[in-house]
């Protein structure tokens, strides 16, 4: 069965690698403690490249939906999740030469009870108007570790195995048939 999340252009670029076509891998880290100078919510956005990348986010992105944003260049490694029916998908991330700003934001986030969300997006140099993987993959960061040179972490999808079932409260206001 074909993967519905990847655009035909991305599949073609992977298969044929046309001359001059560049494939960009990006990560976006979001957390309630990530704030800009005006104290507005912001995200850490990085691209696996040597130059800034200005690309447009999807129309239902959590921050800056449908807007062009800047992804800053950063060396990082990532291992995309395996396609298995029994395992919970995990993304392994290693960021090299992390800037002080990013390190400070990650330190704030790890001291907080709220999780860090990570979104992986793929772009093509010929079409920066939207991510080529739709919807982009979103994970929750867990077990981050940092040293003087790198930050590494594992990111996973929601932990469905530990959610209560049913996962909604049956109250009289929403379910009037419960009251006699």
N, C-alpha and C positions, 0 to 999 in steps of 0.2 A: 504494500500500500504506500503511495507517495506521501511524503511529509508535507502537510498543508501549511506549516508555519514558514517555510522558506519560499521566497519569490522565485519565479522562473529565471530571472536575471542572475540571482545568486547561484542557483544550481548550474546554470550555463557557465558562469565564471569559474566555479569549482571544477567543472568537467573539462573546460577547454582553455582556461587561463588566457583570454584574449590579450594581445599586446596592448600595453598602456592601461589596462584595467587594474585598479588597485582595490584590494579587499581590506576593509578596516574593521577591527574588532574593538569594541568599546565596552567599558564598565561604568555604571553609575551607582554610587553608594548614597543611600538616603538614611537619615536619622533625625528625630525631632530636635536633637541638640545641634545639628548643622545649621548655622545661621550666617548670613552675610553681614556686611558692615551696617546695613539698615535694619538689622535684626529680623530679616525675613527668612523663611525657610529656604535652604539651598541644598545642593547636592555636590558631591565630589564626582567629577566626570573625567575619565582618562581614556586615551586611545593608544593602541599599540602601534606607535609610529614615532617619527622624529619631529613632526610639526603639529601645530594646533589643527584641529579638525572642527569646522563649523558645519553642523548637520542638524536637520529638523527632526524633532521627536514625533512619535506617533500621537494621534489626536486624543488618546485616552491615557497619556502618560501621567504619573502621579504629580510631577512638578513640571511647569513650563510646557504643558500639553500643546502640541502642534507648533511650537516655536523653534526657531533655530537657536542652538546652544553651542558653546565652545567645549570641546573635549581637549584636555591638555595632554601633551605627549608624555608617555611614561613606559618604561620597560616593565612588562609583566608577563607572567606565564599563567596559562589557565588550561585546565583539563576539563573539557566538556563532559557532561554526564553520559554514561553508557545507556543504551536503549535496552532496558531489561524490564520484564514484567514483574519481577519479584523484588527488585531493589528500589529503595527510595533514591531518586536522582540527586546526585551531589556534584557540585562544581568545586574544583580545587584551584585556588588562586594564590599566586606569589607576586607581590609588588616589589620591585627593586628600586633602590635609591629614592625612597619616599621623602617628599619635602617636609619641612617642619610644620607647615600648615596642615597637611594631610595627617601627619603623625599626631598633632595636637587634637584635631577633630576626632580621630579614631580613639584617642585616649579618653576624651569626653564621652564618647559613645559607649565604650566598654565599661565605664563606671556607672552607666545608666541601666535601669531594668528593661528598657525598650530595645528590641533587636535592631540590627542594621540590615536594611534591605539592599540587595544587589540586583541590578538589571543588566543583562548582557544583550547588546545590540550589535548587529552586523550591518555595515554600510558598503556600498560600492562607490568608487570615485565618479562613475558616470551618473549616479543618482543618489544625491544626498538629501532628497526631499522627504524621505521616510526610511525607517529601518527595513532591511531586506528580510529579517525574520519577524513575522507578524502572527501572533503577538510575540514581543520580546520575552526572553526567559527571565523570570524574577525568582530570586532565592532569598533566604534568610541566612545571614552570616553567623557562623558559630565557631567557637574555639580559635579566635584570632591570636596570633603570636607575633611579637615584634622584637627585633634586635636593632643594632646600629645600622644595618644595611637593608633589611627586608622586612616585609610584613607578609605573613602567610595565614591562610584561613581556609576553612571548608564552608561551603554554602550549600544549603539544601532547601528543597521545597517544604511546604508546610508538613508538619508531623501528623499525618492523618491517623496513624496507628494509636496515638495518645489522645485523640479528640473524643469527647463524650458523644454518645449516641442515644437518643436524638440530641442534636446540638442546638435546639431552640427551647425556650421556656414557653410552656403552654399556660397562658394567663387568660383570665376571663375577658379582658378587654379585646384581645385578638381572637379568642375562640369562645364566643358567647354560649355555645352549646354545652360548655362545661358547667354552667350555672343552672340550677333548677329553680 
